[in-house]
Amino acid sequence: IGRYCDQPEMFPGVAHFHTVRVNQPAGKFYTSEYLRKLCDIWDLRGSGLTNMHGSTGDIVLLGTTTPQLEEIFWELTHDLETDLGGSGSNLRTPAACMGESRCEYACYDSQQMCYDLTQEYQDELHRPAFPYKFKFKFDACPNGCVASIARSDFSVIGTWKDSIKIDQGAVAEYVAGKIAPNAGAHSGRDWGKFDIEAEVVNRCPSKALSWDGSKLSVNAKDCVRCMHCINTMPKAVRIGDERGASILVGAKAPILDGAQMGS
């Protein structure tokens, strides 16, 4: 991305301060050796400033001069076997969550899909031909760790067709205070006794859950797979078995105004 100072005589040190976007691996997995080599290139060829990662993906290398651009490209592609990311009115660098490599909620292989589409659309990544930028993003479950709804035009979100699975014995342990809700994420402060009605049932956006004092039930046809009950009671509520993905195509949601389905 070309960055030029409009007063180069006054600020010669930043007369050129170009940004380089580098295609991150699916799931953002790196070895320490790779990161050291990347930093060595940027210390030699650029400012040393990095952004790991940009808000919508990419290893972002901040600040270099025009004569260094071809050198950086050569070293990235030949020494690190890494390609440049998308920039401008083209397909931007696809991004994916860690998916099945780490997450028990993954409903499809988000990393593989990200890799396959990145390879398929190399021309669209590197030769701007669109009237405006276009983004693929891949979330393996509705928790949306790469915020695909808010940050892409083509959002692939893992989901399931059948009902969530409920372990009534584990539900009883949550209610009795034997298991900390939210996987213990809010420990360290006394929040009072866990209230399944207030913290789970009443927060179901589609009112699909009910609690009769001893049993948690779900109306599967009303469930919108928001993951709230699963995140609050992960040992008691699990995703379904008939897993796949939903594809949402359309305008990105305005992040500041609230996430909306991009379709």
Stockholm file with secondary structure:
# STOCKHOLM 1.0

chainA/1-263         IGRYCDQPEMFPGVAHFHTVRVNQPAGKFYTSEYLRKLCDIWDLRGSGLTNMHGSTGDIVLLGTTTPQLEEIFWELTHDLETDLGGSGSNLRTPAACMGESRCEYACYDSQQMCYDLTQEYQDELHRPAFPYKFKFKFDACPNGCVASIARSDFSVIGTWKDSIKIDQGAVAEYVAGKIAPNAGAHSGRDWGKFDIEAEVVNRCPSKALSWDGSKLSVNAKDCVRCMHCINTMPKAVRIGDERGASILVGAKAPILDGAQMGS
#=GR chainA/1-263 SS CCCBCSCTTTCGGGSBCCEEEECCCGGGCCCHHHHHHHHHHHHHHEEEEEEESCTTSSEEEEEECGGGHHHHHHHHHHHSCCCBCCCSSSBCCCEECCGGGTCTTCCSCHHHHHHHHHHHTHHHHHSCCSSSCBCEEEESSTTCTTCHHHHCSEEEEEEESSCCEECHHHHHHHHTTSSCGGGGTTTTSCCCSCCHHHHTGGGCTTCCEEECSSCEEECGGGCCCCCHHHHHSTTTEECCSSEEEEEEESCCCCGGGCCCCCC
#=GC SS_cons         CCCBCSCTTTCGGGSBCCEEEECCCGGGCCCHHHHHHHHHHHHHHEEEEEEESCTTSSEEEEEECGGGHHHHHHHHHHHSCCCBCCCSSSBCCCEECCGGGTCTTCCSCHHHHHHHHHHHTHHHHHSCCSSSCBCEEEESSTTCTTCHHHHCSEEEEEEESSCCEECHHHHHHHHTTSSCGGGGTTTTSCCCSCCHHHHTGGGCTTCCEEECSSCEEECGGGCCCCCHHHHHSTTTEECCSSEEEEEEESCCCCGGGCCCCCC
//
